[in-house]
Amino acid sequence: MKYFIVITMSLLLFSCKGKKKVALANPDIFYTCSMHPQVMQDRPGNCPICGMKLIPVEKKKGTDADAIMLSDQQIQLGNIQVDTIGKGNIGDETTLTATMNVDETKTETVSARVSGRIDKLYFKNEGDYINKGQKLYDLYSEELNNAKQEYILALEKQAVLDNSIIDFKQLVQSAKNKLLLWGMSESQINELARTKKTSILTSFYSTASGYITTLEGHEGDYISEGGTIIRLANLSSLWAEAQVYTFQLSEIDRNGTATVQLPDIGKEVTGRIQFVNPEINPDARINLIRVSIPNPGNQLKPGMQAYVVLKNRQRNSLTLPVDAVIRSEKMNMVWIQIDKNTFKSIMVETGLESDDRIEIRSGLKEGDVVVTTGTYLLNSEYIFKKGANPMGGMDMSNMKM
């Protein structure tokens, strides 16, 4: 019995000593590693990855579930810097990326006036330049050959039976009008009347000058009446076509001038805004504008890259450094500081962009503390800790304009 009491007392004493060594967990503090922030424990100790001593971080009561909290060491290592957003002057001009294209108002289509087979084509390459009046193609046409024979026959009957009661002058003119309608020139018809000889082939000539942009007909092709042979473009002026976001449209003077910069040749040209597309792309929310510029000497070529600089009125708005905004195809996002070492992502609508500043049209208010450096690091840290992209659940289309 004596030995039983001694053993029991020893066990109780040992149990009490063991309990003193166990530290109670503080529900308001967690412990993490400055090098491996994914390690979060409720008791002090060493990092299981690198062995460094864990540091305490206070849990903020009422913190947003979508927020992320970093230690002082993490903020220092990530070079995370913040600034208070305020109003400032931005944007006396907007620069848009553009492409030089053919001025469609200066294009011509050369079509067949009568059906037949193209026997010979005198221009066979896109990009060739054709002067008005140059021979384009020779055509074999049964209908046209019959019309030429009718015209010669009317001329012969007029010469023999001119004193009869039949008005052969009217018949000759009717036959001639048919030849004119089917594309023969006055000189060709006069030559036909002089020689009284027909050829099975008829030559046709260009009705306009320009560069061949499309070659529809080829030698040996049968072409119907009205069918396109070639398309010609006059490059004396070109269009600089640029895409513009819908929120920028209100800033554009549609009757104003624009400066077109051409980096390929180191030149600037002033032109006028000729067209603003009334239809807006619902997916990308962009519009198309065209600036017409002169092209003396055809120095400019369709397909060249260009920049269109539009003059706008300057305005006082909330602005941020451009690098503070994380952009994607559907939305724009910034990180704001909501408490000490605590950050949250916010969707914003952006506006004008000038130099290294960007306008914030909605989503923030004056006085908000915004992360200006280290935004992508915060984004990565959020994904690492939360296992989700902070931009994943946001959609710009649901944002109030």
Sequence and secondary structure as in RCSB ss.txt:
>XXXX:A:sequence
MKYFIVITMSLLLFSCKGKKKVALANPDIFYTCSMHPQVMQDRPGNCPICGMKLIPVEKKKGTDADAIMLSDQQI
QLGNIQVDTIGKGNIGDETTLTATMNVDETKTETVSARVSGRIDKLYFKNEGDYINKGQKLYDLYSEELNNAKQE
YILALEKQAVLDNSIIDFKQLVQSAKNKLLLWGMSESQINELARTKKTSILTSFYSTASGYITTLEGHEGDYISE
GGTIIRLANLSSLWAEAQVYTFQLSEIDRNGTATVQLPDIGKEVTGRIQFVNPEINPDARINLIRVSIPNPGNQL
KPGMQAYVVLKNRQRNSLTLPVDAVIRSEKMNMVWIQIDKNTFKSIMVETGLESDDRIEIRSGLKEGDVVVTTGT
YLLNSEYIFKKGANPMGGMDMSNMKM
>XXXX:A:secstr
 HHHHHHHHHHHHHHHHHHHHS    TTEEEE SS TT EESS  B TTT  B EEEE  TT  TT EE  HHHH
HHTT EEEE EEEEE SEEEEEEEEEE GGGEEEEE SS EEEEEES  STT EE TT EEEEEE HHHHHHHHH
HHHHHHHHHHSTTSSS HHHHHHHHHHHHHHTT  HHHHHHHHHH    SEEEEE SS EEEEEE   TT EE T
T EEEEEE TTEEEEEEEEEGGGGGG  TTSEEEEEETTTTEEEEEEEEEE S  BTTTTEEEEEEEEE GGG S
 TT EEEEEEE   EEEEEEEGGG EE SS EEEEEEEETTEEEEEEEEEEEEETTEEEEEES  TT EEEEE H
HHHHHHHHHHHSS TTTT  GGGS  
